[in-house]
Amino acid sequence: MSGGGGEAAKSTEPAPKTLTLPLAEGSLYVEAYESLTFDRPSRRIVLDGNALMVMANVQVEADHIEINDLAKNAYLKGSIAIQQDDDVIFADEGYFSYETREFELINVSGNTSGPQVNGVIYFRAEEAKGNLDDFRMHKVWLSTCPPTCLVYEYELTSKDARMQRDKVLMLYRVYAYAREHKIMFLPQLAIPLKRYRPLRQTRSPIEQNYGYNRQEGAFAKFAYTYDQRFIESVTPALLGVMLLDLTQKQGTGFGLRQDFLTPLGVTTLRGKYQRQYQGPLDPTTGERGKPDRNYQLGLLQELNFGRNLTGNFSVKRENTYRIYRTRTNTMNSNLSLSYTSGNLKSSLSGSQSTNITGGYTSSSGSEIALRKNTNASLGLSNTFRLSRLSTLTINPSMNQRKTNDGLPADLEGKFLSTLTFNRKDYTATLTYQESPIDLDGDRYTKDDRMPVNNIQPGLKLNFPRTTFSQNSPFTGLHLELAKVTKKLRNETDIHPILRFKADTGLSRSFGQSRGTRFSPSLKFTQYMYGDGNAQYVLSPSATLNYDDRRWFKSNFSWSRSVQHGVKNPPVRGEAIRSRHSANFNIQFYQEPVWDWKLSSSYNFMSRRWGTLNSTMHLDPNPNFGATFTTSYSIETETFQPLSTNMQFFSPADNWQLSVNLTTPLQGYSLTHRPFPIQRLTWSYSRRYKRGWNFYLYSSQSGSSKGALFDRVQIQKRNTCTTLNFGFIGDRKEYYMSIFINAFGRYPVETFAKQTDEGWDFWVNTPTADVFSLQRGLGAAFGGSTGYSYGTVGPRGGGWTGETYGASPGIQY
């Protein structure tokens, strides 16, 4: 099992991991953006934020995933997407078994097609049970009109349905509607389904982009696909693409991409060249410099040496002029190989990147120094399955970084080896780790503060709760004996030390079926070191929950950590301090009208109360809701301002008003200080006859002066086409779009923006490519080294009548 993610949210989203599907049978890959926690004794994993789990060729995404590895199932909640090959189903909540591939989902939606279907069938259902090859749905709605439709020409509803992949969609007790009028009832209706696998696409889509901006002047850009084939034996599609840029200030640009099918796989060659008509004007001398010449070259080669040995190799060279006289000068190469044979799995990965920046005079006349950074990495991973229960893993790697500061290259290595013996009642692991290894021989003088973390060697024994019994009060037992080094490289006075660590605990829960539940627990950790030092940590805790299930519920939690022994242990990072605190919250409620929650905490060590927080929700009817939030400092005896968030909805559901108020409570006087409005957000929409619609959105803040309206839009929806006219306030852009209702992803759009130096405008036209040519071209001539495409777009994607803004054409 492998995973990605962190214990806390990061400021930037991590780069997604590249996976080769299908994964090996029995393996499970997980990752999360916000947090990933693993309770080893109970074998439970909790993923939060863009959570992902992959097994074989099935991918499961959700906002929150709780995995029970003992039961081989997962609880999913929020923005669920279960995908197998090109089939995907969305839901709000449910369960998924990664052993049987079965699921139970609530509020599901998805799409499919068939030979007798003109377009795509979009469906929704209250619940679904089964797997992606064969599942049943309850209370189903479906139509061939995409979610962009505001008026459905026809709809079908059924009490139950059965979907058999590539075979049939069977509906039971079907009602047919035309423009919301019931016209027919059928006991059963069968819709034949068949996967559409084109072998050759003969038409040649072309994207056109026209406009004007300050950097390029007037421009016309074209992307023409002159060859497009699909072969199942290779990974990407075979394409031939030509790009042509005609710009007033940056000159003519020409790009070409061609794929060839070779015995090793697909070979992709790409390049782009652009030359300015004239060089930049020097404001001091009035002379023009030499015109810029910009180019991009790339090679991507699949390496299919056989069924057991596969990989990829890519090289990319780029020298490109950007706005504000910045230039990118980069050289990147990547190599990956994977070998599988019997009980051996081996992979080799390497990369090298060189980035040159600076070396020019900025528009203000200052000299930007030349800087050259080179980074390289090489890693080897070997996994040997010695027997049904034992596995040996050896992972050596190295990294190199070099700058033009006159110092030698910094070369660091790492070695990790683990021998694992895994039984149901216990797991034994023998580990040897050196990290990092100084491979440059101290020639690089700035690596003396590099943190060293070595285990030479370490033995770990883990006994889960089930070793004792399924209902045992023991949470498990973890034993570890290792020779550990944790220090900085220049700390020569710190030497490896032998350390023994033991973890165990007790936990119980009483009264789960009644309104009161009491859950005590006790955790014990013992450290013993080779120099005679020792420490132990005793951590008791308890939680008391009460809910009368009518109007009142409360929660009280208490925890304490007692540490005895050496305060500064010889292994850095294992110093543990005593803690003693309690938290409580009380909630009064009358569902679904109102609820009021009070919460606070107390630190017994410092004898200090935490802030008393108060949150009240008021929801008396469907047309009004309010939230009141404030806090009180017990130590300073002061109130924080009261935050009031109110929302008003029209009975006809055609407008919404949100009001945010911040009211001081400490020393507040209504006569001297009227109610201040911190933020006011509201929206209004109205439908008229003959397909006319009007949308108005606004968000105002007392601390900033923005546009009066965020967006104003007028829409005219006809039977086959939709027209949008609008204004985006914060960007000061006017836009117009037209698209065919059956192809809402491909609008023809016109944007115009007024700037201090004049007007910028551009026109986008569709590609009409069912395999997302625009995204593929963006990757082909952008920062990506590979070419990707997909038939399933992102959740919530596509064009709607209330969506505005678009990409200004293909980015090279």
N, C-alpha and C positions, 0 to 999 in steps of 0.2 A: 504494500500500500504506500502510495506517495501522496504528497500534498503540497500546495502552495498557499501563500497568504501570510498574515501576521497577526499578532495578538492585539494590535491597535491599528486604527486607520492611518494610512499614509497620506502625505500631501499630494502625491501624484500616483495615478493608477499604475500598477506594475505591468510590464510588458507581458502579453499572454504567452503561455507556454505552447510550443508547437508539438502536437501529438500526432502520431501515425496510427490511424484507425484501420482495422480493429485492434484494440489492445489484446494482450495475451489473455486467454481464458483464465478466470480466477483472480485477475488483477483488478484493482479499483484505484482510479486517480481522482483526487479531490483538490480543490483550491477555493479560496475566498478572498475578497478584497478587504473587508473590514477586520474580521477576526476568524481564527481557527483554533478551537480548543479540543483536546483529546484527553478523555478520562481513561487511562490505561486499564485500571482494575475492572471497570464495567464495560470497557471497549465501546465507548460512546464518543462520537465526534459531532461537534456543533460548528456549523459554518454560517457566517453572517456576511451579507453584502456581496452581490454578484456571485453567489455560491455556485460551484460547478462540481459534478461528479460524472465520471466517464467509466463505463465498463463495456468491453468488447466494442461494438459499433453503435452503442446507445449513449447519448449525452443528455444529462438532466441539469437544467438551470433553474434557480429560484433565488429569491431574496434571503430565505432562511432554510437551512437543511439540518436536520438532526438524524444522524446515522447510528443505528444500533447494529453493531457488527456481529453480535451474538445471534440476533434474529434475522440478519441479512436483509434488513429493510430500512427505509428512510422516511421521515416525515418532512413534507415540503410545504412551504407557505410563501405566497407573494410572487407574482410574475413568473409562474412555472412554465417551462418549456421542455418537453420530452421529445427528442429527435432521434430518428433512426434512418440513416441514409437521407433521402429527400423528404421523408414524412415527418411532420411535426404536429404536436398537439399542445395547446396552451391551457392553463388552468390557474385558479386562485389558491387552492389548498388541496392536499391529498397525501396519499402514501404510495411508496414505490418499493418493490422488492427487487434488489439487484441480483438475486439468486434465480428467480423464476421470470423476471422481466414483467411481472404483473403490476398493475397500478389501480388505484381507486382515487378519482379526482372529482373535485367540485367546481362548478362554473367553468366548464371546458369550452374551448373554441378551436377551430382549425379550418383546413381547406383540403380539397381533393379534386380529382377530375376523372373523366371517363370518355370513351369513344362517342357516346350519345349525349355528351354535355357540351354546350356551346360556351366555352370559357371554363371558369372554376366554380366549384361548389363551396360556399362558405357556410359553416355550421356552428351552432352553439347548443349547449345542453346543460342541464342542472348538474348531472353527474355522469361519470363514465367508469366502467370497470372492464379489465382485461389487459391486453397488451397491444402494441402497435400493429401486429398482424391480424388480430381479431379482438374487437372490444364492443361492448354494448353501451348504449346511452339511454338516458331517461329525460323526457320532456325536451324534445329536440326542436330547434328552429333552423331552417336553412334557406338559402337563396343563391342565385348566380350573380346577383348584384353585389359588388364589393362593399366593404365597410364604409367607403366614401359616399355611398348613396344616402341621400336625405329622404327621398321618396322611393319606396320599393315598388316596382311595377308588379312583382309577384313574389309570394313567399309560400313556404310549406312548413307545417308544424306536425309533429307526431308524438304520440305518447311514449313510444320506445323505438329504438333503432339498433341495428347491428352492422358494424363496419368490418368487412373482410378485405384485407389489403390485396390490391390488384385483382379483386374478384367482383364484389358486389356491395352496394349500400342498400340494406333492406330496412324499410320504414313500416311501422305498424300503427294503425288508426291515424290516417293522414288527413289533414285538412289543408285545402289549397285556398290562397287568398290572392286577389287581384286588386292592387291599390287599397289594401286594408279591408276589402270586402270579401267575406267568405263565399266561395262559389262551388266547392266540391268536397265530398268526403269519400275516401278510399280505405277499405280495410287493410290493404297492403300495397306497397309500391316498391319495386326493385329497380335500382339504377346501376347498370353495369359499369365496372371500373376497370381500367387497364392503364398500366404505367406507360407514359410517353417517353420513349428513348430515341431521339433523332440521331441518325448516323451521319447526316450531313446537312448543313444549313447553307442553302445556295444563295439566299439573298445577302446583300452587302449593306449593312446599316452604316450610316454616316452621321456624325454629330457636328453641328455647326454652332459657332459661338461668335457673336458680333457685339461690338460696343466701343466704349471710350473710357480711358482713365488717365490719371496724370503720369503714371510711370511708363505706360506703353503708348499713349496717344490713342488714335483710332486703331482698332484691331479687328481681324477676322481670323478665326481658328477653326480648323477642320480635323476630324479624326475619322479615317476611312478604313473599314475592315474589308479587305479584298479576299481573304481566305479564312474559312472557319469550318473545322471538322471536329467530330467527337469520336474518340476511340477508347473503348473501355479498358484496354490493356495498359494505358498510360495514365499518369496522374492528372496533368492539366489538359486543357483543350489546346488543339493545334490551331494557331492563329497567324494571320499576316495582317499587320496594322501599319498604316501610314499616317503621320501627323504633319500638318502644315500650318505654320503661324505667319500671319502677315500683320506687322505692327508698324505704326508710324515712327516711333522713337527707338525701339529695340531691334528693328530690322526684321529680316526673314528668318524663320526657323523651320528646319526640316527634320523629321524624326521617322525612323523605320524600325519595325520589329518583325522578325520572322522566326518561326519555329520549324525545326526539322526533326523527323523521326529517324533516329539512329539505332544501331543494335543495343546501345546502352540505355536508351530512353529518349526523351525529348531534349533537344538542344535549342536553346533560345538565345538569339543574338538581337541586341537592341542598341540603338544609337540616336543621338540628337545633336544638331549643330545649329548655332544661331550667331549671326554677326550684325552688330549695330551699323546703321547707315553712316553715322558720323559719331566721333568721340565726344566726351563731355566737355563743356565749355568752362575754361578757367576764368573765374570772375576777376582775378587780379590782372592777368595779362590780356584777356580777351581772346586767347588762342584756344583752339580745340585740341584735345589729346587724341591718342590713337583709339580707334573704335575697338570695343570689347569683342572678343571671340569666345563663345561659350560652347561647351560640348559635354555630352554624357555618353559613356560606352558601358556596355554590360554583357556578361555571358552567364548563362545558367544551364548547367548540364545535369540531367538525371543520371545516376549511376546504378543501373540495374545489371549487376554482374551475374545474377542468378536468383533463384528463389530465396536463397539464404543470405545473400549479400547485396544490400541496396544502400543508396545514399544520394547526396546532392553535392554539387560543387558550383560556386558562384563567384564572379569577379565583377566589381563595379568601379568605374573611374568617372569622376564628376568634377568639372570646373565651371562653375555657374556664377554669373553676376546677379546680385540681388538688388533690391531697392536700398536707398541710403548708402550706396557705394560699398556694400559689404559683398564679399565673395566667398564661396565655398570651394575648397580644393581638397577632395577626399579620394582615398583609395581603400576599398573594402573587399575582403575575400572571406569566404566561408566554406568549410568542408565538413560533411557529416557522413559517417558510414555505420551501418548496423549489420551485425552478423548473428545468425541464429542457427544452431545445429545441435539437435538432441538436447542435452542438459546444459548447454553453454549458450549464454547470451552476452554478446560483446558489442560495444559501441565506441566509436572514435569521433570526437568533435574538435574542430579547430577554427579559429577566426583571427583575422588581422585587420586593423583599421588604422589609417593615417589621415590626420586632419590638419590642414594648414590654414591658419587664419591670420588676419592683419597684413602688414606690409604695404600699406597705402596711406594716403592723406585723406582725412575726413573732410566733409563739407565745411567744417569750421576752421580748417587749416592745420589741425593737430595731426601728428604722426602716430599711426597705429602700428605698434611693434609687431614684427613677424613672430608667430608662435607655431611650433610644429609638435603635435602630440601623436605618439604611436603606441597602440595597445595590441597585445597578442595573447591568445590563450590556447591551450591544448589540454584535452582531457580524455582519459580512457576509462571505461567502465566495463568490468567483467563480472558476470554472475554465473557461478557453477552450482548446479543442483546435484549435490553429492548423493542424496538419497531422498526418499519421500518426505523426510522430516528435517533434513539438514541442507543449508545453503551457505556457500562461501562467496563473498563479494569483495573485490579488490578495485579501488578507485584511485589511481594516481592522476595528478593534474599539475599544471604550471601556468603562471601568468607573468607577463612582461609589460612594463610601461616605460616609456622614454620620452623626454621632452628636450627642447633645444636650450637648456640652461647650462650646458657644459658638463653635466654629471653623467656618469655611465648609466646604463639601463638598470632598472630595478627588476630583478628576476626572483620570483617566489614560487615555491612548490608546495604541494600538499599530498599526503598519502593517508588513505583510510582503508582499513581492511576489517571485515566483520565475518565471523563464523557463527551462524545461527542454527540452533536446534529447537524446533518448535513442536510442542505437543499440546494437546487440548488442556491438560492440567498444569503445565508450566512451560516456560520459555527460557532457554539458556543462550547467552550471547557472549562471544569472546571478541573484543575490540582492540585494535591497534591503530593509533592515530598520531600523525605528526603534522602540525599546522602552525605557522608556515615553515617551510624549509628554505634557508638562505642559499639560493643557487648562484648568486653573483659574487660570493666570497667577500662580502663587506666592501666591495668596490663602490657600491651606492651608499653614500654616507648618511642618508636621511632615513634609513630603514631600521635604526637602532631602537626606535620606540614602537616597533611592530609588536602587537600582542601575540604571545605564544600560548597555544592551547594543545598540550600533548597528553595522550593516554598510552602508556607503554608498559604492559598492556592493561586491559580491564576485563573483568568477568562480571556479568550481570545475570541474576536469576530472578524471574518474575513468576509469582504464583497468583493467578486471578482469584476472584471470590468463588468461582465455581470449583476451585480445587478443594475447598473446605466443604461447601454445599451450595446449592442454588440460593437458599435463604439464609446463608450464614451471616452472622453479625460482622465478621471480618471482611473488610473491603479488599483485602489481598495482602501480599507480602512481597516486597522488592528488596533484594540484596545486591550489593555492588562492592567489589573489591578491585581497586585500580591503583596504578602508579601514575599520579597526576602531576602535571606542570601547568600552572597558570601564572604568567608573569609578562613583563615587557622584555624585549630581547636584550636590552642593555642592563638588566638587573641580574648581574652575575652572581649575586649573593643568594639568590633563590634557586633551590635545587629540587629535583623531583622528589615526591614524598608519597608514601603508601597510605591510602585512605580506604576506610571501610564505612559503608553507609547502609543503613537499614530503614525501610519505610513500612509502616503498617497502620491500621486504623480500625475503628469500630463505627458502625452506623445502624440506626434503626429508625422506624417511623411507626407511630401509633395513632390510631383513630382516623385512618384515611377515608373510611366510608361515612364518617359522621361530620358534623360541622366543625369540630375541633381536631387539629392535627398537630402532633408534637414530634419533632425530629431531632434527636440528639446525635452527636457524633464526636469521635475522639481520634486524633491523629498523632502518631508518635514517630519521630525521626531521630536516629542515633548516628553521630559521626565519631569515628575513632581514627587518629592519625599516627603515623609511624614514629613521630618524635615524642610520643607520650601524651600529647594534648587530646582533648575530647570535648564534645558538646552534644547535648541532646535538647530536643524541642518537643514540648507537649502542647498540643493545640486542641482544647475542647471547644465545642460550639453547640448551639441549640437554636431551633426555630420553632415558634409557636404561632399557628394560624387558627383564626376563628372566623366563621361565616355563618350567621343565622339564616342566610338565604332569603331575607326579607328586606332589611333596611340597614344592616350594620355588618362590617367585617374589619378585621384587624390583622396585623402581622408584626411579630416581635422577633428579632434575631440578636443573639449574643455570641461573641467569639473572644477567645483569649489565646495568646501564644506565650508560653513560659520557656525561656532559654536559660540553660545552665551550662557551665563549662567555659572554655576559652572564648573571650570576646572577639579576638582577631585571629581566626584560624589560619594555619599555614597555607591553605588553598584559598586564593583570592576569590571573592564572590560568594563565599559560603557563610559569611557573618550574618547572623539572624538576631533581630532585636525583639524584645518582649512587646506585646500589644494587648490591649484590653479595651473593647468598645462594644456598643450596643446601638441598634437601629430599630426604629418603630414607625409604623404608619397606621392610621385609622381612617376608614372611609365610610361615610354615610351615603346612602343611595336610595333612590326610588325609581327603578328602571321602568321605562326608558327616559323619564322626565328629567332627573337631575342626579348629580352625585358630587360629593365634597370630600376631598382627601387632604389630610394633615400628615406631615412626615417630619422627623427630626432624628438626631443621633446624639450620643454622649460618649466622650472619651474618658475612661476611668483613670488613665495614666496621667493626663494633664488636668483632669477634673474640669472639663469644659464642655458646654452644650454646643451642638451644632445649630445651624439656622433652622427655624421652624417654617416650613414651606406649606403654603395653602394653594390648592387648585380646585376650582369649582366649575363644573360643566352644567349648562342649562340647555335643555332641548325639549321645550314644551310641545312643539308641533312641527310638521314638515317645512314650515315657512320661516322659521326663526331658530337660531342657535347662538349660544354665547359661551365664552370661556373667560374666567376671572382668575388671575394669578398674582400672588404677592408672597412676601416672606417677612419674617420678624426675627431680628437678632436678639437672642435672650441675654447675651452679655452686654451689649450696648443699649438695649431697650429701644430700638429704632425699627420703624417699618420701611420696607422698600416700596417704591411706587407700585400702584395697582395697574396691572396690564389687562385691558379688556378687549377681547376680540369678538365682534358680533358679525353674524352673517344673516342676510335676509334673502329669501327666495320667493319668486312669484308663484302663485298657485298654478299658472299655466306653464311654468318652467321655461319662461322665455327671457328672464333676466335674473341677475344675482348681484347683491351689494354686500361688500365686506368692509367693515369699519374697525380700525385699530385705535384704541385710546390708551394713553398713559397718564395716570392721575396720581399726583403726589399725595401721600397719606400723612407724612410727618410734617406737622405745622402747616397743614393745608387750610386755605380759606376760600370758599366758593366765591365770595364777593370780591376778593382781591386777585384771585388767580382762576380764571375760567378754565373749562375743560380743554386741555391741549390735545390736539390730534397729531399723533406721531406718524401714522401712515393710513392712507385711505386707498383701498383697491376696490374696483367694481367693474362689472361687465354687463353688457346688454346685447341681446340678440332678438331679432324679430323676423317672423316669416310672413310673407305677403303672398298674394295670389300669383298664379302663372309662374311659379318658380323663383320669385325674387326673395332675397334674404339680405338682412342688414346686421352687421356685427360691430360692436364698439367695446374696446377694452381700455382701461385706465388704471394706473397705479401712481399715487402721489405720496411723497414723503415730506415731512416738515423740515428735514435736515438738508435736502437737496432740491433743486429746481429743475425738473425734467420737462419733457414735452407734455402738453395738456392731455394728449391721448397716446397710449402705447401703440394702438393700431385701430384703424377704421377700414372696414371692408364691405363692399357691396358685391353680391353674388347673384348671377342669373343662371339657373339650372334648367336646361332643356332635357329632352328625352335622351339624347345621345351625347351632348356636350355640356360643359360647365364653364362659365366665364367668371373671373374674379378681378375686381378693381379695388385697390387699397392704398393706404399710406401707413408706413411704419414710423412712429413718432421719434423714438430715441435714435434711430439711424437716419432719419430724415430721408427715407426712400419711398418712392412711388413705384408701384408694381402692377402688372396686369398679367394674367395667365389664362390659358385656354387648354382644356384637355378633353379627351374622349372618356366618357364615364367608365367604359370597360377597361381602359388603360390609364388609371389615375396616377401611376408612377411616372408617366412620361408627359408632363405638361410642357407646352411652349410658353416661355415666360419672358417678360420684358421688365427690367428694373432700371430706375433712374434715380440719381442721388445728386443733390446740390451741395457743392463744397465752396470753400472760400476762393478757390481758383477757378470755379466754373462748375460744369455739370459732367458727371460720369454716368454712362448708361451701357447696358449690355443686354444681349438677347441669347437665350438658351433654347436649343431645339432637341427633341428626343432622339435616342439611338434606336429604339424599337427592338432592342436585343433582349431576348428572354433570359439570357444568362448574365445580366448586369455587366454589359461591356464597359460602361463608364467607370465602375469600380475596378474592373480589371485593368483598364488603361491607366487609371490613376496609380495603381500599384506597379504597372510595367514601367512607367516613366517617372515615378516618384521615388520615395525612399525605400520601397520594398524591393528585395532581391528576387522574390518569386512572383508568380502569377496565380491569382486566386479568383474563383468565381463561385456562385452558388445560386440555386433556384429558390431558396428560402430566405426571405429578407429578414431584417431585424424586427423584433416585437414592436408593435405600435408604429411600424414604418408605413410608408406610402403617403399619398397626397390626400388631404381632406379639405373640405370647404373652409375649415378654420385654420389651416396651416399656411404659414407664410415664410418667405425666405427660401433661398435655394443656393446650391453651389454655383459659383460663376464659371461653369465649364470645367473641363478636364484640367487638372493641375499636372504639369510635366515634372 
